[in-house]
Amino acid sequence: MSGSATTSVELPGIMLVTKKLQTNPSGGRELLCKLNHEALVEIFGERLVLFELPSVRRQGLSSIVGALRGDIDGLNDDVVAKARQAIQAQKVGKVFVDGSNLGKLGRVIRQTLPQVEVITFFHNVEARFFLGALRQTKTPRALAVLIVNYLAERTSVRYSNKIICLNGRDALLLHRIYGRVATHISPIALRDNLTGHGITSEDNQQEKFALFVGGVFYANLAGITWFVKKVVPRISVKTYIVGKGFEAFRGELEAAGKVEVVGEVDNVESWYRKSYFVVAPIFDGSGMKTKVAEALMFGKKIVGTPEAFAGYEAITNLAGRVCTSSDDFVTAIEAVDSIVSSPFDNELRAAYESTYSYEAARTRLEVIMNE
């Protein structure tokens, strides 16, 4: 009697290196980090090794020297050594680095463990993002932040086997700045927060208003400040501003009967439900705008700048109107009834589901990781 023995081949582990994951993230980057983690858990199950970077604030000369050496967002020599030890102990074959400013880790892995594949996810082209921040606040600190992020990102570009960008613009920008184009594109994605089966006229029957959603960072603040000064006095529709940190700018932004600052809210869905359309006057930045994907999720038309629609070019004409000046915004908003056909646009919702949903992102990541 003869028999054949079957041997099981142990598949290599997958490590995710990311900033400390938040239970209830609010910012676009934090939301996407959490979504990436959830997708990788679903794809790889117990093979996934989570390596969260510690939240460390360093000050003084040592922090400056460390940052120039790539010690950003919790990275330092000890943390890199622990990650390297975990890679060897868990027999990790691929490392997914969630952030292009973590290049120091990628460099050490490629130099000391060349058999391990490094896949880096670029939320922005950080050099471009922080250049915009420097233009807004011309301070020595802003310049230093730009320099250290440029150096760290350059290292990521050099030592990553695969580079994932959110859109084609960022992929080409990498080539222009660092001489290497991205290997893969995976657009921004969001978990579905729409409850029920859509939005009806009953949700927004009280008032037709424009909604601006976004937390306070340089591009959002500069954009909505411009909008309030240049556009609001010339339109009849009221604007509500929803987003963490805007409470501090009520005195500068509010106008009786024209602009109301709501600030941070526990659930943004009710505001999307009640709104008539969304405004996105964003003139600077990198990556993709989370709140545009969110508007698509809730089936809302968007009146925004070319920057707001970066990465959404394939559906821009469907999604709303592109405006390059205050006159464009005024014209579009005053004729908004011709843009908004219903309180819930099913085509926009379908675009979200097909490209910007969790399911779409999970499918893309599975293909990229398993190539």
Secondary structure, 3 states (H helix, E strand, C coil): CCCCCCCCCCCCEEEEEEECCCCCCCCHHHHHHHHHHHHHHHHHHHHEEEEEECCCCCCCHHHHHHHHCCCCCCCCHHHHHHHHHHHHHCCEEEEEEECCCCHHHHHHHHHHCCCCEEEEECCCCHHHHHHHHHHHCCCHHHHHHHHHHHHHHHHHHHHCCEEEECCHHHHHHHHHHHCCCCCEECCCCECCCCCCCCCCCCCCCCCCEEEEECCCCHHHHHHHHHHHHHCHHHCCCEEEEECCCHHHHHHHHCECCCEEEEECCCCCHHHHHHCCEEEECCCCCCCCCHHHHHHHHCCCCEEECCCCCCCCHHHHHHHEEECCCHHHHHHHHHCHHHCCCCCCCHHHHHHHHHHHEHHHHHHHHHHHHHC
